[in-house]
Amino acid sequence: MSTQLESRHFLKSGDAVQHVRGHAGVVVESFALYAVVRWEDGRQEEVDQLDPAVFVTERAAKE
């Protein structure tokens, strides 16, 4: 049985993320083409899935 690794650039709800510029956030909603991230300064932003500038630092717990 092989294991497929998840991309650090595909964002799921609840994931902790970081932008290459250094600011951190949490994914509040995740869709096929984009995700909504709430950054540590309180603003929310739509981010394209697989955007190389945003990556997962910690995956949300699986339910």
N, C-alpha and C positions, 0 to 999 in steps of 0.2 A: 504494500500500500504506500503510495506517495503522498506527500503533504505539499499543498500549494501555499506559498507565502502570500500574505496580503500586502498590497502596495501601501507604502507610507504616504502616498499622495491621494489615496481614495478615502474620502472622509465619511465617517458614520456618526450618527447622532450620539452625543455624549463623549466623543473623542476629545482629548486635550490636544491642541495643535499649536504650532509656532510658525511665524512668518520668518523668512530669511533675514529680515531687518531686525528681528529680535523680539517683537511683541508676541504675547501668548494669548490663547483664547480657548473657547469650548464650542464644539459644533452643537447648535441647538436644533437644526433640522437638516436632513440629508435626503437628496434626491439623486436621480440617475445622472443628471448633467451638472448640478451645482449643489452647494451646501451653504447654509446660513451659519456664520460664525459670530459669536459674541466675544469681542476682544476685551482684554483686561481693563481698558479705559471706558468700557460700557457701550461703545458703539457696536452696531451689528452690520455685517457686510455679506453680500452674496459672493461666494468664491467658486470658480469653476472647479469641478472635479478634475483631478490629475494635474492641477496647477503646480508646477515645480517650485514655486515660491512659498507654498504652504505645505507643511508636512506634519504627520501625526507623531506626537511625543509619547502619548499613552493611550492605548485603546480602552474604550468603554467596556465595562464588565458585560459579559454575555449573559443573557437572561435565560 
